[in-house]
Each structure stands twice: as C-alpha cells, then as structure tokens.
C-alpha cells in the first residue's frame, strides 16, 4: 500500500465525518427516520462526538480523539514498517478503548464498582452507542487491518486482511460477546454485583434436572425434555429427509417435481405456522377432531398439546432442511462404487448397506446435527403447542419477560442449551473423525446409480405418498 493510498485517505475522512457529522449516541426515533436532523446538532441526543466532548461534558471521548489522531499522524510517516506498526496500534487501541468506555459507562454513570472506586462518581452517564460510534469502531478495525497490510501480512492484500478483520470483529460482537454476557449474568445480582447464589440455586433446580418421569410418577426436568425432543426430532427429520432424497433420485416416482416442491415449501413459511396449522386440524376444535367426533363419537382430547405436538411440528418443519442437505449427498455417491460391488456379486441390499449408506454418513451426520440444533433453538412451535410442557427456549423467554423476572435463571438455562448444542457438534466431529469418505478420482464418473431394493423402495413410497397427501391437504 503506497504512502499516498487513496483508500487510507477515504478511511480517515470517514472516521472524521463519523465524529463530526453524525449523532454519536443512539437516537430514540431511529437514525434512518431522519427526524434527528431537525434538532441536529444542538441537543445531547443528536450531537456528534465532537460536541458531546466539548459541550456536553463527555470527556471520556477524548480517548477516541487521541487514538484517531495517532492514526492520522501515522498517515504521514514515510517508512512503511513504522507506518504500519503505528496504524495497527492506533486502530487496536482505539477499538479497545471505544468498547471499554461503552461498557464501563452506562445511562446513570459507572456500570462497574471498581471504576467508581478508582475515578469517583460521574455527574452524568451516556446512552447507547449510535451511528457515529458504530462507524468509528469500523474505522478502527480497518485502521488495524491497513496497518497489517503495510507490514506485508497476507502479501499486502488489503481486501483479504480487511475482510478477515471485519469478520473477526463481527463474530466477537455478535457471538462471543453475547455468550460472555450470558456467563456474567449467571453470577450477577439485580444490581450487577457478583453473587453466585442465584447460579447455584438455579443449577440445582429440580425443574431443570429432575428424572421423575423415569424413576417416579412425575415429569422430567426441562433440560431432559428438551434433549429428548431434539434427539427424536433430529432422528425423524433425518430419516424422512433421506427417504425423500432416495425417492427423488433413485426411483421412478412420477411426481418428483411435486415432491420437491412440497418438501421445500415449509421452509418459506413462518416458524409457528405449522404449529398453528396442526392446532386448526387436530386441536380440540380442529377440523379433523370434530369430524372424528361427529362420525365415530370420539371424545376430543388434548393429546396435541405437549411434546407430541411439538415433535410433529418440528419434524414437519425440519424435514425440508434435511432433504436439501441429503439430496446432494445421495446424488454424489459414486455409481462406479456400486457397480463394482455388484460386479463382486453383492446384492442390492448388501450394496446399499455396505457401500451406498456408509458413503452418505457425512451427510446424515450433518442433517442430524442441523435438526438437533434447530429443535433446540425452536421457539415458535413450543410456544404454540407446548402447553405446560415448556422447553429450554420458552423457559428462557419467560424467565426474562414473565413474572419470574429472573435473569440468573435465564442465563443458567441458556448455558444448558449451549452445552447441549456444543456436545452434539463435538459428538458429530468425533463420529466422523479419522474417516475418509471421498470417492472422487481424476476420472469422470458417468455411470448410473443402481436401483433400490424392492422392499426398501416400497417402504419409502409408503412414507412419501401419505406425506405428500397430508401436505397438500394442510396447504389447501
């Protein structure tokens, strides 16, 4: 990157504009509504960073000016290595300071007791960061990236280094910071002080870990209910997705286009629409329930509300995702491997079980993992169909916004949810580790896949045809 690089000049100009021409803090009416232009820059809500520092007593913003000014000074250093070191240091220090002051100073003053002990009381706090602060943070990230480019990192490719730096920053902000906040909230009291009592109490709560459904007459805890539901939903959606993929690629089913359409269509529906459709069909006042009651005198029940209904809704919701994952895997199995198996006098069943299915193992593991995580994270269907059988996602929601108002409990439940999902990911990696499933060679593979065993084909059609009919009926 040359000393007079135009991109660097534009970056510094953008940083200066974010501090001088844009509201530094969040605007209540919204930035893109442009209503803040009527009061800009005279009120403390719409003032840019420069006026916040000079006119509204936000003296801590002087650190932002210091590090940004250091970056501007580095712009005129002739030696590329020194210029890169100064620029990277200014960007890293500026970003760290901007994030630190945003976390340390809240609406009413210091958010940390240690800060108040060291620096004394603050006369005023600060609102949430706004457009000016966000753009300045991005400028500091790119300053750090351009400093690395000056020093020859990634062969001086500014696009690659800048992209990697932005991705790392976004992952830290939107992944690691929420997870860290969740860990911190688990051991905090309502006033923000350290208090592990709530964490210990909620971690030992029988409502989370109880096994009464196994060893007694009660219900299991919400953690085991959620885990069992995720395992059942992932297993069923993976098997159904494999069945649809095999029918769509390995049989002469005449309605393959309709099968693909009906299989993929649930993806575009909102999350709770399938749960609502099940209520309208099989609820106490549903169409099917009332028809059965009128025809056969069957008493309407509440069987749909609970884990059974959630499981049905999740299987219907996640099967399309498994199908999309597995159809490419099924089509990617090398026909020459199957032909070689038959050449060695293996039958269709033996070829399918010993050759085709093992080669599909990575796709099956990926589909199962996706179904497991989606079931764990599902909120709409448990909210509609769960009734008194809540899962971790709904329990977290009600612990925060409900009458409980227990952030520590929500944090503990979120930790349990995170442990389950990470355990599933690690189990999948362990299952596939040390195995090679590649069948790609330097030659093209133009053979035809062998037909499925007749009994398997009949069983798959017996699954697919009723599913297509039920989907068409529910959509109608």
Buried (B, 14 or more C-beta within 10 A) or exposed (E): BEEEBEBBEEBBEBBBBBBBEBBBBBBEEEBEEEBBEEBBBEBBBBBBBBBBBEEBEBEBBEBBBEBBEBBBEBBEBEEBEEBBBBBBBBBBBBBEBBBEBBEBBBEEBBBEEEBBEEEEEBEEEBBEBBBBBBBBBBBBBBBBBBBBBBBEBBEBEBEBBBEBBBEEBEEEEEEEEEEEBBBEBBBBEEEEEEBEEBBBEBBEBEBBBBEEBEEEEEBBBBBBBBBBBBBBBBBBBBBBBBBBBBBBBBBEBEEBEEBBEBBEEBEEBEBBBBBBBBBBBBBBEBEEBEEBEEEEEEEBEEEBBBBEBBBBBBBBBBBBBBBBBBBEBBEBBBBBBBBBBBEEEBEBEBBBBEBBEBBBBBBBBBBBBBBBBBBBEBBBBBBBBBBEBBBBBBBBBBBBEEEEEBBBBBBBBBBBBBEBBEEBEEBBEEBBEEEEBEBEEEEEBEEEBBEBBEEBBEEBBEBBBEBBEEBEEBEE
